[in-house]
């Protein structure tokens, strides 16, 4: 009888990595869709200055791009770690950058909501 627990664990980890990558992708696509709605559609149906919506839409588009790139990078890092046997720990600067970017877009949205 052969022990397949190591193979099964690697297979499950790869499938979990794929699901996580798809979650990053879904989040990035949703953020980019929101960017189009806020930056292009919303200014056309509101009165007043358009630039705050365009700026927020641009920030959301950049955030979506960062999320997509981070998801791809994370997927690749975990795959390489599975092959090499090391741990795949995301760098703190990456998580801090994404959190700061999201906080900035949230503040921009709060200012727009209060100001209009």
Backbone as a ProteinNet text record, in pm:
[ID]
protein_1_A
[PRIMARY]
XXXXXXXXXXXXXXXXXXXXXXXXXXXXXXXXXXXXXXXXXXXXXXXXXXXXXXXXXXXXXXXXXXXXXXXXXXXXXXXXXXXXXXXXXXXXXXXXXXXXXXXXXXXXXXXXXXXX
[TERTIARY]
84.6	0	89.5	61.4	142.1	74.5	156.9	107.2	87	-37.4	-68.7	-107.7	-88.5	-131.4	-54.3	75.6	153.5	105.6	72.9	21.9	-114.3	-200.5	-333.4	-324.4	-232.7	-216.8	-168.8	-74.8	-26.3	-136.8	-213.4	-326	-428.8	-462.9	-560.3	-506.3	-377.7	-317.3	-318.9	-290.6	-294.2	-435.7	-534.4	-673.3	-714.9	-672	-701.5	-633.2	-510.6	-439.1	-513.2	-567	-643.8	-770.1	-840.2	-961.2	-928	-816.6	-775.1	-741.1	-672.3	-641.1	-769.1	-866.5	-993.6	-1065.8	-1051.1	-1110.7	-1042.9	-909.8	-838.4	-889.4	-906.3	-949.7	-1091.1	-1182.5	-1319.6	-1320.5	-1241.3	-1235.3	-1180.9	-1077.3	-1018.8	-1120.1	-1189.9	-1290.4	-1405	-1448.8	-1554.6	-1510.9	-1387	-1333.5	-1321.4	-1278.5	-1267	-1404	-1502.1	-1638.6	-1693.7	-1665.2	-1705.3	-1635.4	-1510.2	-1435.9	-1504.6	-1552.9	-1624	-1753.1	-1825.7	-1952.6	-1931.4	-1833.1	-1809.9	-1741.9	-1644.5	-1564.2	-1621.2	-1707.1	-1758.5	-1910.2	-1983.4	-2130.2	-2187	-2140.6	-2194.3	-2177.6	-2062.8	-2051.5	-2153.4	-2197.9	-2293.6	-2434.6	-2464.7	-2600.8	-2609.9	-2499.9	-2502.4	-2476.1	-2521.9	-2494.5	-2367.4	-2309.7	-2190.8	-2062.4	-1952.4	-1822.8	-1809.4	-1747.6	-1728.5	-1596.6	-1499.5	-1365.1	-1354.7	-1437.4	-1422.2	-1457.1	-1558.2	-1597.9	-1492.7	-1439.1	-1334.7	-1210.5	-1173.6	-1056.4	-1078	-1197.4	-1227.1	-1231	-1288.1	-1289.6	-1149.6	-1061.4	-922.4	-854.3	-878.1	-819.1	-870.1	-998.3	-1054.1	-998.7	-978.2	-919.2	-776.6	-701.4	-565.3	-566.4	-660.6	-673.3	-706.6	-798.7	-831.6	-711.5	-631.2	-509.7	-412.1	-394.2	-306	-355.6	-485.1	-541.1	-516.3	-534.9	-511.5	-364.5	-274.8	-131.5	-89.1	-145.8	-114.3	-164.7	-283.1	-336.2	-248.8	-204.4	-115.7	16.7	73	199.8	185.3	77	54	37.8	-37	-55.9	78.4	159.6	291.4	381.6	377.5	460.5	423.4	295.4	251.6	289.3	271.6	311.4	460.8	542.3	686.9	721.8	649.9	674.4	637.9	533.3	495.5	603.7	663.3	769.8	895.5	930.5	1054.6	1042.4	920.1	898.9	910.9	930.3	940.1	802.4	799.2	674.5	652.4	529	495.4	428.9	510.9	460.9	458.6	341.8	338.5	416.8	488.5	563.6	468.7	509.8	425.2	401.3	500.4	484.6	372.9	354.4	249.2	111.5	93.3	-35.2	-60	43.1	28.9	-7.2	53.7	24.5	-120.7	-166.6	-305.8	-402.8	-374.2	-461.4	-463	-347.1	-340.5	-416.8	-402.7	-472.7	-623.8	-668.2	-810.9	-861.5	-782.5	-821.8	-834.7	-742.9	-749.2	-873.6	-904.9	-1026.2	-1150.5	-1148.2	-1260.7	-1277.1	-1167.3	-1173.9	-1223.8	-1177.3	-1225.2	-1376.1	-1422.9	-1566.3	-1642.8	-1590	-1655.5	-1666.3	-1559.7	-1562.1	-1666.4	-1672.7	-1771.6	-1913.2	-1937.8	-2071.4	-2113.2	-2023	-2053.5	-2069.5	-1984.6	-1983.3	-2099.2	-2159.9	-2265.9	-2402
-117.9	0	124.8	218.9	340.3	453.5	541.8	658.2	773	811.2	919.2	1047.9	1054.1	1173.7	1298.3	1284.2	1398.3	1448	1355.3	1392.5	1458.8	1402.1	1460.2	1599.8	1618.7	1751	1852.8	1814.4	1905.5	1937.5	1836.7	1858.3	1953.3	1931.3	2020.1	2162.2	2174.5	2307.3	2378.1	2305	2366.4	2411.4	2327.7	2365.8	2486.6	2490.8	2606.5	2731	2715.3	2827.6	2879.2	2787.6	2829	2903.1	2853.2	2922.3	3061.5	3072	3201.1	3296.8	3247	3330	3380.5	3292.8	3334.2	3436.9	3427.6	3528.1	3663.5	3663.6	3789	3846	3758	3800	3858.8	3790	3841	3978	3991.9	4120	4229.5	4197.7	4295.5	4334.6	4236.8	4267.1	4350.7	4318.5	4397.3	4539.9	4556.6	4690.1	4769.6	4704.3	4773.8	4808	4721.1	4753.6	4872.7	4877.1	4991.5	5118.5	5105	5220.3	5279.8	5195.4	5243.8	5314.4	5253	5311.8	5447.2	5455.2	5579.8	5685.1	5644.1	5740.9	5783.9	5702.7	5735.8	5756.2	5668.4	5675.5	5776.5	5771.4	5861	6009	6053.3	6196.3	6241.3	6151.9	6188.1	6209.6	6153.6	6164	6254.7	6318	6406.5	6550.3	6640.4	6782.1	6818.6	6928.2	6973.7	6925.2	6940.4	6904.6	6753.6	6719.5	6577.6	6523	6610.9	6564.2	6474.2	6494.5	6402.5	6258	6240.3	6106.5	6043.9	6126.4	6077.1	6037.9	6118.9	6088.1	5959.2	5943.1	5820.7	5700.5	5719.1	5610.7	5568.9	5665.4	5635.3	5559.6	5605.2	5537.2	5393.4	5372.9	5236.7	5150.6	5209.2	5133.6	5090.9	5180.4	5145.7	5039.4	5050.1	4949.1	4813	4809.3	4683.3	4622.7	4707.6	4660.3	4603.5	4674.1	4624.5	4491.1	4478.3	4352.8	4237.3	4262.8	4158.4	4116.8	4213.8	4182.5	4110.7	4151.7	4085.5	3941.7	3920.2	3784.2	3694.3	3746.4	3668.1	3638.8	3742.1	3724.7	3623.1	3633.3	3541.8	3398.6	3380.1	3246.9	3187.5	3265.2	3218.1	3186.5	3268.6	3247	3116.7	3091.6	2968.1	2846.6	2854.9	2743	2714.2	2819.4	2801.1	2743.7	2785.4	2732.8	2584.6	2544.8	2403.1	2318	2368.9	2295	2290.3	2404.5	2413.1	2374.4	2365.4	2325.1	2437.2	2561.2	2671	2732.5	2822.9	2888.7	3011.4	3038.1	3153.3	3259.7	3348	3454.7	3584.6	3651.2	3778.5	3885.2	3969.2	4075.3	4177.2	4229	4325.1	4451.5	4493.9	4616.7	4602.3	4481.8	4460.6	4474.4	4407.9	4416	4559.7	4624.7	4763.6	4856.2	4835.3	4918.8	4902.3	4778.1	4754.6	4814.5	4797.7	4853	5006	5066.8	5213.1	5263.8	5194.7	5235.8	5225.5	5116.3	5098.3	5203.9	5235.3	5339	5474.4	5505.6	5632.9	5640.5	5532.6	5535.5	5545.6	5483.5	5497.1	5639.2	5705.7	5845.8	5935.3	5907.7	5985.5	5968.3	5847.2	5820.5	5892.9	5891.2	5960.9	6110.9	6169.5	6312.7	6342.5	6258.3	6280.1	6266.3	6168.4	6147.9	6267.8	6316.7	6429.5	6559.1	6576.8	6703.2	6715.2	6606.5	6617.1	6590.3
0	0	0	-88.8	-99.4	-23.8	27.4	100.4	1.4	-19.7	-114.9	-43.4	87.9	161.8	118.3	85.5	38.2	-96.1	-185.1	-317.2	-303.8	-218.1	-198.2	-137.4	-41.8	20.1	-82.8	-167.8	-271.4	-370.2	-406.6	-500.5	-440	-313.4	-246.9	-236.5	-207.4	-197	-331.3	-437.8	-571.7	-607.5	-575.2	-603.1	-518.5	-393.5	-309.1	-364.2	-413.4	-473.9	-596.7	-674.7	-793.1	-752.8	-650.5	-604.3	-550.4	-479.5	-427	-540.4	-642.5	-759	-824.6	-839.2	-899	-812.2	-680.5	-591.1	-610.8	-624.8	-655	-787.5	-885.4	-1017.4	-1013	-942.3	-929.3	-863.2	-758.9	-688.6	-779.6	-855.3	-948.5	-1055.2	-1112.1	-1215.2	-1158.7	-1038.2	-974.5	-948.5	-904.6	-879	-1008.8	-1114.1	-1242.5	-1300.2	-1278.5	-1320.3	-1243.6	-1114.4	-1033.4	-1080.2	-1123.5	-1174.5	-1296.5	-1385.7	-1504.6	-1463	-1370.1	-1326.8	-1260.9	-1172	-1098.3	-1185.5	-1263.7	-1337.9	-1470.9	-1530.2	-1664.3	-1665.8	-1601.6	-1609	-1509.8	-1385	-1281.9	-1314.8	-1368.8	-1402.6	-1507.1	-1591.6	-1697	-1642.7	-1526.1	-1472.6	-1350.2	-1313.7	-1197.1	-1239.7	-1156.8	-1178.5	-1101.6	-1138.7	-1067	-1133.2	-1062.3	-1119.7	-1139.7	-1249.6	-1282.9	-1231.6	-1206.7	-1176.5	-1052.9	-946.2	-832.4	-869.2	-952.3	-994.3	-1085.2	-1173.1	-1263.4	-1183.6	-1085.6	-1001.9	-922.9	-865.8	-791.4	-885.9	-1003.4	-1101.9	-1142.3	-1160.3	-1192.8	-1078.8	-956.6	-840.6	-830.1	-853.8	-850	-962.7	-1079.9	-1190.7	-1156.7	-1096.1	-1054.6	-945	-852.4	-747.7	-808.6	-904	-971.1	-1041.1	-1103.3	-1169	-1066.6	-955.4	-849.2	-792.9	-776.3	-725.9	-823	-952	-1051.9	-1053.3	-1049.4	-1050.2	-921.9	-809.4	-683.4	-683.7	-736.2	-745.4	-831.3	-943.6	-1031	-960.8	-896.9	-826.3	-713.8	-639	-526.5	-577	-683.1	-740.3	-780.9	-848.4	-892.2	-773.8	-672	-553.8	-482.8	-468.1	-401.6	-486.1	-617.7	-704	-692.3	-694.6	-680.3	-543.6	-439.9	-306.2	-298.5	-368.3	-369.8	-434	-538.5	-607.6	-522.1	-460.9	-384.8	-238.7	-188.3	-50.7	51.8	8	105.1	129.1	224.7	259.9	171.9	134.4	49.8	136	190.2	276.4	197.4	188.9	116.3	191.3	119.4	188	250.4	363	435.1	353.7	276.2	198.6	96.8	43.1	-56	8.3	120.1	189.6	237.3	287.6	333.3	217.9	101.6	-14.9	-59.2	-67.5	-107.5	-5.9	121.8	225.2	219.8	200.8	192.7	70.6	-40.8	-162.7	-143.4	-81.9	-56.5	42.1	143.6	239.1	170	79.6	6.1	-82.1	-151.9	-235.1	-147.6	-30	62.5	111.4	142.2	183.9	71.4	-51.2	-165.9	-181.8	-166.7	-178.4	-67.2	54.4	164.1	139.2	85	54.1	-52.6	-155	-261.6	-208.4	-123.7	-68.1	18.1	100.2	188.2	109.4	7.5	-67	-166.5	-207.5	-308	-249.7
[MASK]
++++++++++++++++++++++++++++++++++++++++++++++++++++++++++++++++++++++++++++++++++++++++++++++++++++++++++++++++++++

